[in-house]
Amino acid sequence: MSITSFQLYKSGKRSFSHDEYKSFHAQYEKVYGFNFSQTRIYNSLLEIGIFDEEKLPSGNVRISFRLPYTYYYFVACYLSRNIEKEDVKSKVCEILDSIFRREESHIWIFLTHLSLYYYRLVFFCSTVS
């Protein structure tokens, strides 16, 4: 879920199509080396309330996180697990610089909770800026 959330965050989107879900699932298979049924996982995520579906007038379905805090949490999970990557470091500093925005402030709260060294996040961003 963290990869999906982070990709959505980077793109500025909050929902995605079934085709995009299939692409996210394929990335999970590649990164984590598993091969589970896309349909079964998707239905489970709907059933437990992680995902929500919106049926569009065109007949297509848009998928989103049912609760915004679930989305914020998974974005922060991705950031905390990948903090050594340069693009992630840059994104963390952007979030801190934009902490006055609702989305960024919520992601920052989860990120500081998930990070062992909060002061390192702030110090790093202050030296980069």
Salt bridges, closest charged atoms under 4 A:
GLU20 OE2 - LYS13 NZ 2.34
GLU20 OE1 - ARG62 NH1 3.69
GLU29 OE2 - HIS25 NE2 3.34
ASP52 OD1 - ARG66 NH2 3.54
GLU53 OE2 - HIS18 NE2 3.85
GLU53 OE1 - LYS55 NZ 3.76
GLU86 OE2 - LYS89 NZ 3.53
GLU94 OE1 - LYS91 NZ 3.08
GLU103 OE2 - ARG14 NH1 3.44
